[in-house]
Amino acid sequence: AYRVSGIPRMHDRPQASLIHALRELGYRVDSANDRLPAVIHGTGPRHGATCSVSVEDSSQFASALLLSERVGGWKVRVTGGNEDELPYVDMTRRLVDD
């Protein structure tokens, strides 16, 4: 189990998209309000698992999951049409594909 926290400002930032994606991958995530602090349990994702992550609030979580996709053996589906955030997701995809 890993306890993930951060500075108080991090506890105010939206984390739900990442926490929901981690749960879809097979991790147990304990969080009172789908924000930090959180405790992540598990031996790892189910191989071949799929998750969805929204970029409505931020592309950071989508990029983090995409960077880990190959090693984790999972598939990430990015949702949401935030035009300000999508270029960052595309940049991450190009980086991973190279």
Phi, psi and omega in degrees: 000140178236130175264123180250127182225216179158186178293158183309324180299326179294333179287342179271339184286147179293127180239353190303320182299316179291316182297319178295319179296317179298321177295320177298328180283348176114001177278148169266124181238119177262119178206129183297327187220026183057035174225171173288152359286156180217154174243125182253125181246153170136164178266000180131175182285161172289129179298133181084006180293157178234144175222160174243142178221134182269145175252016180300318182265325185195150176266354186299318182291319178299315179297318180298316180292321178295322179295332182263354188305310184294314180293320181286342181071030180239174179238132182251129175250121181267130180239164179096149184241038180291105185298335178284333185264332185300325177300329178290323177294316178298319178298317179297317179299317178297320180297316182291323182286340181283000000 
